[in-house]
Amino acid sequence: MKIRSLKVWLAGLMLASLLTLAGCGTHTDKIRDIKNNPDGYAGKEVTIAGEVTDVSPRVPLLDIAAYEVNDDTGSIWVVSHSGAPIKGDKVGLKGKVDEAFKFGGTALGTVVEERERKVQ
């Protein structure tokens, strides 16, 4: 296989993987849209996919972790009761939007409360 066709094949495989991570071909919400219209998304379930760009330390008493996901349209904090992935991981997740979340005494603003996550 030539190098160019191998690169095209790998790019297609990565795209297919992200779509699978985001929910088996279901609609993926853009973080930009969620952040630009938090009232419209508040309390609703969303599906996002992107790269983990930051991870906050876990708060043991609350059994909660937070991590930031970037999908190239923007970034948003995700709150999880299942721990956090590693910085640099590619994730697809479903969760509920919360407009005014506080984590460890710090206001994070609009976040996604994770319900389900897949890591590539």
Biopython code that builds the backbone (N, CA, C, O; Angstrom):
import numpy as np
from Bio.PDB.StructureBuilder import StructureBuilder

atoms = [
    (1, "MET", "N", (0.856, -1.175, 0.000)),
    (1, "MET", "CA", (0.000, 0.000, 0.000)),
    (1, "MET", "C", (0.898, 1.232, 0.000)),
    (1, "MET", "O", (1.839, 1.313, 0.789)),
    (2, "LYS", "N", (0.620, 2.174, -0.863)),
    (2, "LYS", "CA", (1.411, 3.387, -0.934)),
    (2, "LYS", "C", (1.176, 4.245, 0.306)),
    (2, "LYS", "O", (0.128, 4.153, 0.945)),
    (3, "ILE", "N", (2.160, 5.079, 0.638)),
    (3, "ILE", "CA", (2.089, 5.933, 1.825)),
    (3, "ILE", "C", (0.868, 6.850, 1.780)),
    (3, "ILE", "O", (0.174, 6.996, 2.786)),
    (4, "ARG", "N", (0.593, 7.468, 0.630)),
    (4, "ARG", "CA", (-0.541, 8.392, 0.525)),
    (4, "ARG", "C", (-1.863, 7.672, 0.775)),
    (4, "ARG", "O", (-2.712, 8.176, 1.511)),
    (5, "SER", "N", (-2.044, 6.508, 0.173)),
    (5, "SER", "CA", (-3.303, 5.782, 0.371)),
    (5, "SER", "C", (-3.404, 5.263, 1.809)),
    (5, "SER", "O", (-4.505, 5.154, 2.348)),
    (6, "LEU", "N", (-2.278, 4.946, 2.426)),
    (6, "LEU", "CA", (-2.281, 4.526, 3.821)),
    (6, "LEU", "C", (-2.735, 5.678, 4.720)),
    (6, "LEU", "O", (-3.513, 5.467, 5.651)),
    (7, "LYS", "N", (-2.256, 6.890, 4.447)),
    (7, "LYS", "CA", (-2.656, 8.064, 5.227)),
    (7, "LYS", "C", (-4.149, 8.330, 5.074)),
    (7, "LYS", "O", (-4.822, 8.638, 6.057)),
    (8, "VAL", "N", (-4.673, 8.216, 3.863)),
    (8, "VAL", "CA", (-6.103, 8.422, 3.622)),
    (8, "VAL", "C", (-6.903, 7.361, 4.360)),
    (8, "VAL", "O", (-7.922, 7.670, 4.978)),
    (9, "TRP", "N", (-6.452, 6.118, 4.300)),
    (9, "TRP", "CA", (-7.141, 5.032, 4.991)),
    (9, "TRP", "C", (-7.144, 5.259, 6.505)),
    (9, "TRP", "O", (-8.172, 5.062, 7.153)),
    (10, "LEU", "N", (-6.000, 5.673, 7.078)),
    (10, "LEU", "CA", (-5.916, 5.930, 8.515)),
    (10, "LEU", "C", (-6.799, 7.103, 8.925)),
    (10, "LEU", "O", (-7.434, 7.057, 9.978)),
    (11, "ALA", "N", (-6.846, 8.153, 8.106)),
    (11, "ALA", "CA", (-7.712, 9.302, 8.403)),
    (11, "ALA", "C", (-9.175, 8.871, 8.408)),
    (11, "ALA", "O", (-9.942, 9.287, 9.276)),
    (12, "GLY", "N", (-9.560, 8.049, 7.454)),
    (12, "GLY", "CA", (-10.933, 7.545, 7.411)),
    (12, "GLY", "C", (-11.250, 6.682, 8.618)),
    (12, "GLY", "O", (-12.350, 6.756, 9.166)),
    (13, "LEU", "N", (-10.299, 5.868, 9.033)),
    (13, "LEU", "CA", (-10.481, 5.020, 10.213)),
    (13, "LEU", "C", (-10.653, 5.869, 11.468)),
    (13, "LEU", "O", (-11.494, 5.558, 12.312)),
    (14, "MET", "N", (-9.866, 6.938, 11.602)),
    (14, "MET", "CA", (-9.980, 7.824, 12.762)),
    (14, "MET", "C", (-11.336, 8.517, 12.784)),
    (14, "MET", "O", (-11.955, 8.629, 13.842)),
    (15, "LEU", "N", (-11.803, 8.981, 11.633)),
    (15, "LEU", "CA", (-13.110, 9.626, 11.561)),
    (15, "LEU", "C", (-14.217, 8.652, 11.929)),
    (15, "LEU", "O", (-15.128, 9.000, 12.680)),
    (16, "ALA", "N", (-14.145, 7.456, 11.416)),
    (16, "ALA", "CA", (-15.153, 6.440, 11.742)),
    (16, "ALA", "C", (-15.129, 6.117, 13.230)),
    (16, "ALA", "O", (-16.180, 5.901, 13.833)),
    (17, "SER", "N", (-13.944, 6.081, 13.826)),
    (17, "SER", "CA", (-13.827, 5.810, 15.260)),
    (17, "SER", "C", (-14.476, 6.911, 16.083)),
    (17, "SER", "O", (-15.176, 6.627, 17.055)),
    (18, "LEU", "N", (-14.251, 8.172, 15.702)),
    (18, "LEU", "CA", (-14.866, 9.281, 16.436)),
    (18, "LEU", "C", (-16.381, 9.229, 16.331)),
    (18, "LEU", "O", (-17.082, 9.489, 17.309)),
    (19, "LEU", "N", (-16.892, 8.895, 15.152)),
    (19, "LEU", "CA", (-18.342, 8.791, 14.996)),
    (19, "LEU", "C", (-18.897, 7.661, 15.853)),
    (19, "LEU", "O", (-19.973, 7.787, 16.438)),
    (20, "THR", "N", (-18.160, 6.560, 15.924)),
    (20, "THR", "CA", (-18.583, 5.445, 16.764)),
    (20, "THR", "C", (-18.546, 5.841, 18.225)),
    (20, "THR", "O", (-19.461, 5.519, 18.982)),
    (21, "LEU", "N", (-17.482, 6.545, 18.629)),
    (21, "LEU", "CA", (-17.370, 7.004, 20.009)),
    (21, "LEU", "C", (-18.521, 7.915, 20.384)),
    (21, "LEU", "O", (-18.994, 7.885, 21.520)),
    (22, "ALA", "N", (-18.967, 8.709, 19.460)),
    (22, "ALA", "CA", (-20.013, 9.689, 19.751)),
    (22, "ALA", "C", (-21.396, 9.065, 19.811)),
    (22, "ALA", "O", (-22.373, 9.767, 20.071)),
    (23, "GLY", "N", (-21.501, 7.779, 19.581)),
    (23, "GLY", "CA", (-22.813, 7.153, 19.758)),
    (23, "GLY", "C", (-23.313, 6.400, 18.553)),
    (23, "GLY", "O", (-24.497, 6.470, 18.226)),
    (24, "CYS", "N", (-22.440, 5.685, 17.889)),
    (24, "CYS", "CA", (-22.837, 4.827, 16.774)),
    (24, "CYS", "C", (-23.576, 5.579, 15.677)),
    (24, "CYS", "O", (-24.645, 5.153, 15.242)),
    (25, "GLY", "N", (-23.015, 6.686, 15.232)),
    (25, "GLY", "CA", (-23.595, 7.406, 14.115)),
    (25, "GLY", "C", (-24.681, 8.388, 14.499)),
    (25, "GLY", "O", (-25.286, 9.002, 13.620)),
    (26, "THR", "N", (-24.950, 8.557, 15.801)),
    (26, "THR", "CA", (-25.948, 9.531, 16.207)),
    (26, "THR", "C", (-25.390, 10.937, 16.051)),
    (26, "THR", "O", (-24.194, 11.126, 15.827)),
    (27, "HIS", "N", (-26.259, 11.899, 16.170)),
    (27, "HIS", "CA", (-25.876, 13.301, 16.051)),
    (27, "HIS", "C", (-24.873, 13.678, 17.144)),
    (27, "HIS", "O", (-25.057, 13.310, 18.304)),
    (28, "THR", "N", (-23.826, 14.400, 16.787)),
    (28, "THR", "CA", (-22.865, 14.921, 17.751)),
    (28, "THR", "C", (-23.070, 16.426, 17.857)),
    (28, "THR", "O", (-23.014, 17.139, 16.855)),
    (29, "ASP", "N", (-23.308, 16.905, 19.072)),
    (29, "ASP", "CA", (-23.498, 18.338, 19.304)),
    (29, "ASP", "C", (-22.153, 19.043, 19.307)),
    (29, "ASP", "O", (-21.164, 18.503, 19.800)),
    (30, "LYS", "N", (-22.117, 20.234, 18.763)),
    (30, "LYS", "CA", (-20.906, 21.052, 18.750)),
    (30, "LYS", "C", (-20.821, 21.817, 20.063)),
    (30, "LYS", "O", (-21.805, 22.400, 20.519)),
    (31, "ILE", "N", (-19.639, 21.810, 20.665)),
    (31, "ILE", "CA", (-19.447, 22.515, 21.930)),
    (31, "ILE", "C", (-19.732, 24.001, 21.768)),
    (31, "ILE", "O", (-20.289, 24.623, 22.672)),
    (32, "ARG", "N", (-19.362, 24.571, 20.644)),
    (32, "ARG", "CA", (-19.642, 25.989, 20.379)),
    (32, "ARG", "C", (-21.129, 26.288, 20.517)),
    (32, "ARG", "O", (-21.507, 27.300, 21.106)),
    (33, "ASP", "N", (-21.976, 25.411, 19.976)),
    (33, "ASP", "CA", (-23.431, 25.621, 20.048)),
    (33, "ASP", "C", (-23.928, 25.556, 21.491)),
    (33, "ASP", "O", (-24.783, 26.345, 21.893)),
    (34, "ILE", "N", (-23.394, 24.618, 22.264)),
    (34, "ILE", "CA", (-23.797, 24.486, 23.666)),
    (34, "ILE", "C", (-23.395, 25.734, 24.446)),
    (34, "ILE", "O", (-24.192, 26.270, 25.216)),
    (35, "LYS", "N", (-22.159, 26.198, 24.248)),
    (35, "LYS", "CA", (-21.668, 27.363, 25.005)),
    (35, "LYS", "C", (-22.338, 28.664, 24.567)),
    (35, "LYS", "O", (-22.515, 29.574, 25.376)),
    (36, "ASN", "N", (-22.711, 28.753, 23.287)),
    (36, "ASN", "CA", (-23.375, 29.969, 22.796)),
    (36, "ASN", "C", (-24.850, 30.034, 23.176)),
    (36, "ASN", "O", (-25.446, 31.111, 23.136)),
    (37, "ASN", "N", (-25.450, 28.908, 23.544)),
    (37, "ASN", "CA", (-26.867, 28.863, 23.889)),
    (37, "ASN", "C", (-27.097, 27.966, 25.116)),
    (37, "ASN", "O", (-27.826, 26.978, 25.028)),
    (38, "PRO", "N", (-26.481, 28.305, 26.258)),
    (38, "PRO", "CA", (-26.616, 27.434, 27.422)),
    (38, "PRO", "C", (-28.056, 27.293, 27.902)),
    (38, "PRO", "O", (-28.434, 26.228, 28.391)),
    (39, "ASP", "N", (-28.870, 28.340, 27.775)),
    (39, "ASP", "CA", (-30.277, 28.255, 28.187)),
    (39, "ASP", "C", (-31.028, 27.214, 27.348)),
    (39, "ASP", "O", (-31.860, 26.473, 27.871)),
    (40, "GLY", "N", (-30.734, 27.166, 26.070)),
    (40, "GLY", "CA", (-31.413, 26.239, 25.171)),
    (40, "GLY", "C", (-31.024, 24.782, 25.405)),
    (40, "GLY", "O", (-31.799, 23.873, 25.108)),
    (41, "TYR", "N", (-29.826, 24.563, 25.937)),
    (41, "TYR", "CA", (-29.344, 23.207, 26.188)),
    (41, "TYR", "C", (-29.481, 22.778, 27.645)),
    (41, "TYR", "O", (-29.319, 21.597, 27.952)),
    (42, "ALA", "N", (-29.775, 23.708, 28.545)),
    (42, "ALA", "CA", (-29.834, 23.406, 29.981)),
    (42, "ALA", "C", (-30.782, 22.243, 30.274)),
    (42, "ALA", "O", (-31.939, 22.247, 29.855)),
    (43, "GLY", "N", (-30.270, 21.256, 30.996)),
    (43, "GLY", "CA", (-31.069, 20.100, 31.383)),
    (43, "GLY", "C", (-31.264, 19.071, 30.282)),
    (43, "GLY", "O", (-31.885, 18.035, 30.515)),
    (44, "LYS", "N", (-30.744, 19.335, 29.084)),
    (44, "LYS", "CA", (-30.924, 18.406, 27.957)),
    (44, "LYS", "C", (-29.717, 17.498, 27.810)),
    (44, "LYS", "O", (-28.600, 17.857, 28.184)),
    (45, "GLU", "N", (-29.958, 16.313, 27.258)),
    (45, "GLU", "CA", (-28.865, 15.392, 26.985)),
    (45, "GLU", "C", (-28.194, 15.767, 25.661)),
    (45, "GLU", "O", (-28.863, 16.060, 24.671)),
    (46, "VAL", "N", (-26.863, 15.751, 25.666)),
    (46, "VAL", "CA", (-26.078, 16.050, 24.479)),
    (46, "VAL", "C", (-25.073, 14.929, 24.256)),
    (46, "VAL", "O", (-24.772, 14.151, 25.162)),
    (47, "THR", "N", (-24.568, 14.865, 23.045)),
    (47, "THR", "CA", (-23.492, 13.949, 22.688)),
    (47, "THR", "C", (-22.359, 14.788, 22.131)),
    (47, "THR", "O", (-22.554, 15.538, 21.175)),
    (48, "ILE", "N", (-21.160, 14.667, 22.725)),
    (48, "ILE", "CA", (-20.003, 15.406, 22.232)),
    (48, "ILE", "C", (-18.839, 14.445, 22.036)),
    (48, "ILE", "O", (-18.810, 13.362, 22.622)),
    (49, "ALA", "N", (-17.885, 14.846, 21.212)),
    (49, "ALA", "CA", (-16.681, 14.058, 20.973)),
    (49, "ALA", "C", (-15.521, 15.008, 20.772)),
    (49, "ALA", "O", (-15.672, 16.051, 20.135)),
    (50, "GLY", "N", (-14.372, 14.661, 21.304)),
    (50, "GLY", "CA", (-13.195, 15.501, 21.134)),
    (50, "GLY", "C", (-12.025, 14.989, 21.948)),
    (50, "GLY", "O", (-12.001, 13.839, 22.386)),
    (51, "GLU", "N", (-11.041, 15.881, 22.143)),
    (51, "GLU", "CA", (-9.820, 15.544, 22.860)),
    (51, "GLU", "C", (-9.856, 16.117, 24.269)),
    (51, "GLU", "O", (-10.292, 17.250, 24.474)),
    (52, "VAL", "N", (-9.403, 15.341, 25.231)),
    (52, "VAL", "CA", (-9.294, 15.808, 26.610)),
    (52, "VAL", "C", (-8.085, 16.736, 26.686)),
    (52, "VAL", "O", (-6.956, 16.323, 26.422)),
    (53, "THR", "N", (-8.338, 18.003, 27.051)),
    (53, "THR", "CA", (-7.265, 19.005, 27.062)),
    (53, "THR", "C", (-6.827, 19.407, 28.469)),
    (53, "THR", "O", (-5.780, 20.033, 28.631)),
    (54, "ASP", "N", (-7.611, 19.058, 29.487)),
    (54, "ASP", "CA", (-7.250, 19.382, 30.871)),
    (54, "ASP", "C", (-7.996, 18.427, 31.792)),
    (54, "ASP", "O", (-9.096, 17.975, 31.475)),
    (55, "VAL", "N", (-7.392, 18.125, 32.930)),
    (55, "VAL", "CA", (-8.008, 17.241, 33.922)),
    (55, "VAL", "C", (-7.807, 17.872, 35.289)),
    (55, "VAL", "O", (-6.692, 18.264, 35.635)),
    (56, "SER", "N", (-8.885, 17.974, 36.075)),
    (56, "SER", "CA", (-8.794, 18.491, 37.440)),
    (56, "SER", "C", (-8.668, 17.326, 38.412)),
    (56, "SER", "O", (-9.150, 16.226, 38.142)),
    (57, "PRO", "N", (-8.019, 17.573, 39.540)),
    (57, "PRO", "CA", (-7.920, 16.497, 40.536)),
    (57, "PRO", "C", (-9.290, 16.071, 41.026)),
    (57, "PRO", "O", (-10.211, 16.883, 41.119)),
    (58, "ARG", "N", (-9.413, 14.817, 41.331)),
    (58, "ARG", "CA", (-10.669, 14.246, 41.829)),
    (58, "ARG", "C", (-10.956, 14.761, 43.238)),
    (58, "ARG", "O", (-10.039, 14.941, 44.039)),
    (59, "VAL", "N", (-12.232, 14.996, 43.532)),
    (59, "VAL", "CA", (-12.654, 15.387, 44.873)),
    (59, "VAL", "C", (-13.176, 14.114, 45.542)),
    (59, "VAL", "O", (-14.306, 13.701, 45.283)),
    (60, "PRO", "N", (-12.349, 13.478, 46.413)),
    (60, "PRO", "CA", (-12.700, 12.161, 46.957)),
    (60, "PRO", "C", (-14.002, 12.131, 47.755)),
    (60, "PRO", "O", (-14.782, 11.189, 47.612)),
    (61, "LEU", "N", (-14.254, 13.131, 48.584)),
    (61, "LEU", "CA", (-15.464, 13.105, 49.404)),
    (61, "LEU", "C", (-16.727, 13.123, 48.561)),
    (61, "LEU", "O", (-17.742, 12.544, 48.949)),
    (62, "LEU", "N", (-16.675, 13.779, 47.415)),
    (62, "LEU", "CA", (-17.836, 13.850, 46.531)),
    (62, "LEU", "C", (-17.801, 12.763, 45.461)),
    (62, "LEU", "O", (-18.771, 12.587, 44.724)),
    (63, "ASP", "N", (-16.675, 12.021, 45.370)),
    (63, "ASP", "CA", (-16.487, 11.008, 44.337)),
    (63, "ASP", "C", (-16.792, 11.590, 42.964)),
    (63, "ASP", "O", (-17.606, 11.055, 42.211)),
    (64, "ILE", "N", (-16.116, 12.706, 42.652)),
    (64, "ILE", "CA", (-16.379, 13.415, 41.410)),
    (64, "ILE", "C", (-15.052, 13.874, 40.790)),
    (64, "ILE", "O", (-14.113, 14.236, 41.499)),
    (65, "ALA", "N", (-14.997, 13.853, 39.478)),
    (65, "ALA", "CA", (-13.828, 14.328, 38.741)),
    (65, "ALA", "C", (-14.310, 15.259, 37.635)),
    (65, "ALA", "O", (-15.483, 15.241, 37.262)),
    (66, "ALA", "N", (-13.400, 16.069, 37.119)),
    (66, "ALA", "CA", (-13.758, 16.972, 36.018)),
    (66, "ALA", "C", (-12.630, 16.973, 34.988)),
    (66, "ALA", "O", (-11.451, 16.898, 35.331)),
    (67, "TYR", "N", (-13.025, 17.059, 33.718)),
    (67, "TYR", "CA", (-12.052, 17.144, 32.644)),
    (67, "TYR", "C", (-12.620, 18.014, 31.527)),
    (67, "TYR", "O", (-13.836, 18.124, 31.372)),
    (68, "GLU", "N", (-11.730, 18.629, 30.753)),
    (68, "GLU", "CA", (-12.135, 19.536, 29.683)),
    (68, "GLU", "C", (-11.992, 18.839, 28.334)),
    (68, "GLU", "O", (-10.987, 18.180, 28.065)),
    (69, "VAL", "N", (-13.015, 18.993, 27.488)),
    (69, "VAL", "CA", (-13.019, 18.385, 26.156)),
    (69, "VAL", "C", (-13.069, 19.486, 25.111)),
    (69, "VAL", "O", (-13.839, 20.438, 25.239)),
    (70, "ASN", "N", (-12.238, 19.354, 24.067)),
    (70, "ASN", "CA", (-12.205, 20.302, 22.958)),
    (70, "ASN", "C", (-12.558, 19.563, 21.678)),
    (70, "ASN", "O", (-11.972, 18.525, 21.371)),
    (71, "ASP", "N", (-13.536, 20.108, 20.920)),
    (71, "ASP", "CA", (-13.944, 19.476, 19.655)),
    (71, "ASP", "C", (-13.615, 20.331, 18.437)),
    (71, "ASP", "O", (-14.212, 20.142, 17.378)),
    (72, "ASP", "N", (-12.689, 21.255, 18.565)),
    (72, "ASP", "CA", (-12.272, 22.179, 17.502)),
    (72, "ASP", "C", (-13.274, 23.303, 17.257)),
    (72, "ASP", "O", (-13.007, 24.184, 16.440)),
    (73, "THR", "N", (-14.429, 23.301, 17.944)),
    (73, "THR", "CA", (-15.330, 24.458, 17.888)),
    (73, "THR", "C", (-15.302, 25.182, 19.224)),
    (73, "THR", "O", (-15.818, 26.293, 19.348)),
    (74, "GLY", "N", (-14.697, 24.548, 20.221)),
    (74, "GLY", "CA", (-14.611, 25.117, 21.558)),
    (74, "GLY", "C", (-14.334, 24.029, 22.563)),
    (74, "GLY", "O", (-14.163, 22.861, 22.213)),
    (75, "SER", "N", (-14.291, 24.434, 23.828)),
    (75, "SER", "CA", (-14.050, 23.459, 24.887)),
    (75, "SER", "C", (-15.075, 23.635, 25.994)),
    (75, "SER", "O", (-15.625, 24.719, 26.187)),
    (76, "ILE", "N", (-15.324, 22.544, 26.719)),
    (76, "ILE", "CA", (-16.298, 22.548, 27.802)),
    (76, "ILE", "C", (-15.824, 21.559, 28.864)),
    (76, "ILE", "O", (-15.203, 20.542, 28.557)),
    (77, "TRP", "N", (-16.130, 21.881, 30.114)),
    (77, "TRP", "CA", (-15.803, 20.985, 31.209)),
    (77, "TRP", "C", (-16.864, 19.900, 31.313)),
    (77, "TRP", "O", (-18.055, 20.141, 31.116)),
    (78, "VAL", "N", (-16.396, 18.703, 31.628)),
    (78, "VAL", "CA", (-17.261, 17.544, 31.824)),
    (78, "VAL", "C", (-17.054, 17.064, 33.254)),
    (78, "VAL", "O", (-15.919, 16.917, 33.707)),
    (79, "VAL", "N", (-18.140, 16.823, 33.954)),
    (79, "VAL", "CA", (-18.101, 16.334, 35.330)),
    (79, "VAL", "C", (-18.474, 14.858, 35.313)),
    (79, "VAL", "O", (-19.444, 14.459, 34.668)),
    (80, "SER", "N", (-17.689, 14.048, 36.032)),
    (80, "SER", "CA", (-17.876, 12.593, 35.987)),
    (80, "SER", "C", (-17.836, 11.982, 37.381)),
    (80, "SER", "O", (-17.077, 12.419, 38.246)),
    (81, "HIS", "N", (-18.662, 10.968, 37.583)),
    (81, "HIS", "CA", (-18.610, 10.166, 38.806)),
    (81, "HIS", "C", (-17.843, 8.872, 38.545)),
    (81, "HIS", "O", (-17.785, 7.997, 39.409)),
    (82, "SER", "N", (-17.256, 8.752, 37.357)),
    (82, "SER", "CA", (-16.507, 7.553, 36.962)),
    (82, "SER", "C", (-15.031, 7.845, 36.771)),
    (82, "SER", "O", (-14.339, 7.117, 36.060)),
    (83, "GLY", "N", (-14.544, 8.905, 37.402)),
    (83, "GLY", "CA", (-13.157, 9.290, 37.205)),
    (83, "GLY", "C", (-12.996, 10.058, 35.904)),
    (83, "GLY", "O", (-13.962, 10.277, 35.173)),
    (84, "ALA", "N", (-11.777, 10.461, 35.629)),
    (84, "ALA", "CA", (-11.492, 11.244, 34.424)),
    (84, "ALA", "C", (-10.561, 10.468, 33.502)),
    (84, "ALA", "O", (-9.723, 9.697, 33.969)),
    (85, "PRO", "N", (-10.704, 10.670, 32.194)),
    (85, "PRO", "CA", (-9.742, 10.079, 31.268)),
    (85, "PRO", "C", (-8.406, 10.817, 31.391)),
    (85, "PRO", "O", (-8.273, 11.731, 32.205)),
    (86, "ILE", "N", (-7.452, 10.435, 30.612)),
    (86, "ILE", "CA", (-6.119, 11.043, 30.631)),
    (86, "ILE", "C", (-6.049, 12.170, 29.602)),
    (86, "ILE", "O", (-6.629, 12.076, 28.520)),
    (87, "LYS", "N", (-5.336, 13.230, 29.952)),
    (87, "LYS", "CA", (-5.131, 14.340, 29.022)),
    (87, "LYS", "C", (-4.571, 13.790, 27.712)),
    (87, "LYS", "O", (-3.616, 13.014, 27.705)),
    (88, "GLY", "N", (-5.192, 14.212, 26.598)),
    (88, "GLY", "CA", (-4.792, 13.723, 25.279)),
    (88, "GLY", "C", (-5.680, 12.618, 24.745)),
    (88, "GLY", "O", (-5.652, 12.337, 23.547)),
    (89, "ASP", "N", (-6.476, 11.978, 25.612)),
    (89, "ASP", "CA", (-7.404, 10.935, 25.161)),
    (89, "ASP", "C", (-8.453, 11.528, 24.232)),
    (89, "ASP", "O", (-8.851, 12.682, 24.387)),
    (90, "LYS", "N", (-8.892, 10.741, 23.279)),
    (90, "LYS", "CA", (-10.031, 11.086, 22.426)),
    (90, "LYS", "C", (-11.246, 10.422, 23.042)),
    (90, "LYS", "O", (-11.249, 9.213, 23.273)),
    (91, "VAL", "N", (-12.286, 11.214, 23.312)),
    (91, "VAL", "CA", (-13.474, 10.669, 23.971)),
    (91, "VAL", "C", (-14.733, 11.007, 23.186)),
    (91, "VAL", "O", (-14.783, 11.983, 22.438)),
    (92, "GLY", "N", (-15.726, 10.187, 23.376)),
    (92, "GLY", "CA", (-17.084, 10.435, 22.930)),
    (92, "GLY", "C", (-17.958, 10.228, 24.145)),
    (92, "GLY", "O", (-17.781, 9.248, 24.869)),
    (93, "LEU", "N", (-18.899, 11.126, 24.388)),
    (93, "LEU", "CA", (-19.695, 10.978, 25.596)),
    (93, "LEU", "C", (-21.083, 11.555, 25.439)),
    (93, "LEU", "O", (-21.349, 12.398, 24.582)),
    (94, "LYS", "N", (-21.960, 11.065, 26.306)),
    (94, "LYS", "CA", (-23.312, 11.585, 26.424)),
    (94, "LYS", "C", (-23.458, 12.116, 27.831)),
    (94, "LYS", "O", (-22.915, 11.549, 28.779)),
    (95, "GLY", "N", (-24.194, 13.207, 27.965)),
    (95, "GLY", "CA", (-24.410, 13.766, 29.287)),
    (95, "GLY", "C", (-25.438, 14.873, 29.256)),
    (95, "GLY", "O", (-25.932, 15.263, 28.198)),
    (96, "LYS", "N", (-25.751, 15.373, 30.443)),
    (96, "LYS", "CA", (-26.747, 16.422, 30.606)),
    (96, "LYS", "C", (-26.045, 17.753, 30.840)),
    (96, "LYS", "O", (-25.063, 17.821, 31.579)),
    (97, "VAL", "N", (-26.546, 18.802, 30.213)),
    (97, "VAL", "CA", (-25.950, 20.139, 30.346)),
    (97, "VAL", "C", (-26.448, 20.799, 31.626)),
    (97, "VAL", "O", (-27.645, 20.814, 31.911)),
    (98, "ASP", "N", (-25.497, 21.348, 32.398)),
    (98, "ASP", "CA", (-25.789, 22.098, 33.616)),
    (98, "ASP", "C", (-25.160, 23.477, 33.433)),
    (98, "ASP", "O", (-23.970, 23.582, 33.136)),
    (99, "GLU", "N", (-25.950, 24.529, 33.610)),
    (99, "GLU", "CA", (-25.485, 25.899, 33.342)),
    (99, "GLU", "C", (-24.565, 26.502, 34.391)),
    (99, "GLU", "O", (-23.705, 27.310, 34.042)),
    (100, "ALA", "N", (-24.708, 26.148, 35.651)),
    (100, "ALA", "CA", (-23.969, 26.842, 36.706)),
    (100, "ALA", "C", (-23.377, 25.850, 37.697)),
    (100, "ALA", "O", (-23.800, 25.790, 38.851)),
    (101, "PHE", "N", (-22.408, 25.082, 37.250)),
    (101, "PHE", "CA", (-21.843, 24.025, 38.082)),
    (101, "PHE", "C", (-20.625, 24.538, 38.841)),
    (101, "PHE", "O", (-19.817, 25.294, 38.301)),
    (102, "LYS", "N", (-20.499, 24.112, 40.115)),
    (102, "LYS", "CA", (-19.321, 24.432, 40.925)),
    (102, "LYS", "C", (-18.588, 23.134, 41.222)),
    (102, "LYS", "O", (-19.205, 22.118, 41.542)),
    (103, "PHE", "N", (-17.262, 23.179, 41.112)),
    (103, "PHE", "CA", (-16.418, 22.009, 41.346)),
    (103, "PHE", "C", (-15.316, 22.408, 42.319)),
    (103, "PHE", "O", (-14.464, 23.237, 41.997)),
    (104, "GLY", "N", (-15.336, 21.819, 43.503)),
    (104, "GLY", "CA", (-14.301, 22.134, 44.492)),
    (104, "GLY", "C", (-14.259, 23.608, 44.843)),
    (104, "GLY", "O", (-13.181, 24.149, 45.086)),
    (105, "GLY", "N", (-15.406, 24.271, 44.875)),
    (105, "GLY", "CA", (-15.464, 25.684, 45.214)),
    (105, "GLY", "C", (-15.217, 26.613, 44.046)),
    (105, "GLY", "O", (-15.312, 27.830, 44.203)),
    (106, "THR", "N", (-14.900, 26.071, 42.872)),
    (106, "THR", "CA", (-14.653, 26.878, 41.681)),
    (106, "THR", "C", (-15.843, 26.778, 40.742)),
    (106, "THR", "O", (-16.289, 25.679, 40.411)),
    (107, "ALA", "N", (-16.357, 27.928, 40.312)),
    (107, "ALA", "CA", (-17.470, 27.943, 39.357)),
    (107, "ALA", "C", (-16.934, 27.597, 37.977)),
    (107, "ALA", "O", (-16.055, 28.280, 37.452)),
    (108, "LEU", "N", (-17.469, 26.534, 37.396)),
    (108, "LEU", "CA", (-17.050, 26.115, 36.052)),
    (108, "LEU", "C", (-17.991, 26.634, 34.975)),
    (108, "LEU", "O", (-17.697, 26.507, 33.787)),
    (109, "GLY", "N", (-19.115, 27.215, 35.371)),
    (109, "GLY", "CA", (-20.084, 27.692, 34.385)),
    (109, "GLY", "C", (-20.827, 26.535, 33.768)),
    (109, "GLY", "O", (-21.220, 25.604, 34.471)),
    (110, "THR", "N", (-21.027, 26.576, 32.458)),
    (110, "THR", "CA", (-21.755, 25.528, 31.747)),
    (110, "THR", "C", (-20.877, 24.283, 31.627)),
    (110, "THR", "O", (-19.747, 24.354, 31.144)),
    (111, "VAL", "N", (-21.407, 23.146, 32.070)),
    (111, "VAL", "CA", (-20.682, 21.876, 32.002)),
    (111, "VAL", "C", (-21.611, 20.793, 31.454)),
    (111, "VAL", "O", (-22.822, 20.986, 31.340)),
    (112, "VAL", "N", (-21.019, 19.668, 31.125)),
    (112, "VAL", "CA", (-21.784, 18.476, 30.776)),
    (112, "VAL", "C", (-21.563, 17.469, 31.898)),
    (112, "VAL", "O", (-20.425, 17.122, 32.211)),
    (113, "GLU", "N", (-22.650, 17.002, 32.499)),
    (113, "GLU", "CA", (-22.567, 15.954, 33.512)),
    (113, "GLU", "C", (-22.617, 14.615, 32.794)),
    (113, "GLU", "O", (-23.655, 14.214, 32.266)),
    (114, "GLU", "N", (-21.488, 13.935, 32.782)),
    (114, "GLU", "CA", (-21.319, 12.696, 32.024)),
    (114, "GLU", "C", (-22.258, 11.586, 32.488)),
    (114, "GLU", "O", (-22.409, 11.336, 33.684)),
    (115, "ARG", "N", (-22.886, 10.924, 31.510)),
    (115, "ARG", "CA", (-23.731, 9.753, 31.765)),
    (115, "ARG", "C", (-23.087, 8.490, 31.194)),
    (115, "ARG", "O", (-23.248, 7.392, 31.727)),
    (116, "GLU", "N", (-22.354, 8.675, 30.097)),
    (116, "GLU", "CA", (-21.763, 7.534, 29.373)),
    (116, "GLU", "C", (-20.546, 8.053, 28.619)),
    (116, "GLU", "O", (-20.592, 9.133, 28.030)),
    (117, "ARG", "N", (-19.439, 7.274, 28.637)),
    (117, "ARG", "CA", (-18.215, 7.726, 27.957)),
    (117, "ARG", "C", (-17.510, 6.552, 27.304)),
    (117, "ARG", "O", (-17.491, 5.441, 27.833)),
    (118, "LYS", "N", (-16.928, 6.824, 26.140)),
    (118, "LYS", "CA", (-16.056, 5.872, 25.464)),
    (118, "LYS", "C", (-14.754, 6.586, 25.147)),
    (118, "LYS", "O", (-14.758, 7.738, 24.715)),
    (119, "VAL", "N", (-13.633, 5.896, 25.365)),
    (119, "VAL", "CA", (-12.317, 6.446, 25.090)),
    (119, "VAL", "C", (-11.694, 5.678, 23.942)),
    (119, "VAL", "O", (-11.750, 4.449, 23.897)),
    (120, "GLN", "N", (-11.100, 6.414, 23.015)),
    (120, "GLN", "CA", (-10.454, 5.782, 21.858)),
    (120, "GLN", "C", (-9.092, 5.301, 22.263)),
    (120, "GLN", "O", (-8.368, 4.736, 21.443)),
]
sb = StructureBuilder()
sb.init_structure("model")
sb.init_model(0)
sb.init_chain("A")
sb.init_seg("    ")
for serial, (resi, resn, name, xyz) in enumerate(atoms, 1):
    if name == "N":
        sb.init_residue(resn, " ", resi, " ")
    sb.init_atom(name, np.array(xyz, "f"), 0.0, 1.0, " ", f" {name:<3s}", serial, name[0])
structure = sb.get_structure()
